[in-house]
Amino acid sequence: MHIPTVTALLTTNRIGRELVFLPSTGSTMDDVRVRAAQSTAEGLVIVADEQVAGRGRLGRTWVAPPGVNLNVSVLVRPEREGMKRLGMIAPLAVADAVAAVAGLDVEFKWPNDVRVGERKLAGILIEGEFTGDRPDYAIIGIGLNVNLDTAAVPEIATIATSVAQEVGRPVSREQTLAALLNALERWLDDPDAEAARTAWRARLQTLGRAVTVSFAGATESGIAEDVDGAGALVLRRADGSRVILPAGEVTLRPGG
């Protein structure tokens, strides 16, 4: 990856202005956490050509072979209310980026998987550090399949896709990264607190479908009816009662 190309395409004031490229690392999330504990300013971005210990949500491993994808983590220092919006802002930034560089339209599976149809294009992991109920910082981790040939990776061949596969041509990782960081700062700085929820909700393919949600060793089933202001899923059970789920793993039920 040619970092000067990325830098030249940035329109941001802070996101990506400190941009660190690593040929290989365990996890960019862990790398950013070390720097965050040293009072590094908001906007630090660490991107790796290869991650050997990348992780996704719920402790899963994120497949990240060298030279084809974006494995990126961003340090932000939001206020408490802003913290709630990060799970909406991050997938929106991915959506804006792939639309800008490839004309690709995407949807979201709650809470923040980025998908084309039923195949996963990007995974997002957000981790925060708090003092009491006050956030010290958050790390936005994004794994975006840019030029990956998913058929060459048996464990994800049937469930994942890449930008290149969808548009039928290689896509510049430099342009994609710059577009991603530009979009991320735009959403972070949007003064309309409801704008992200509205845009994120409009892309949620989960809504209106019969689902089972797994969380903390329990499950709930019903119709994914809506999302609240903090991004929690509003699920209507078969008996008509509703439950609000702040996090979990969604599985579509037969006929859903």
Secondary structure, DSSP 8 states (H G I E B T S, - for coil): --HHHHHHH---SSTTTSEEEESSBS-HHHHHHHHHTTT--TT-EEEES-BSS-B-GGG-B----TTTSEEEEEEE---HHHHHHHHHHHHHHHHHHHHHHH----EEETTTEEEETTEEEEEEEEEEEEETTEEEEEEEEEEE-SS--GGGSGGGTTTB--HHHHHTS---HHHHHHHHHHHHHHHHH-S-TTHHHHHHHHTBTTTTSEEEEEETTEEEEEEEEEE-TT--EEEE-TTS-EEEESS-EEEE-TT-
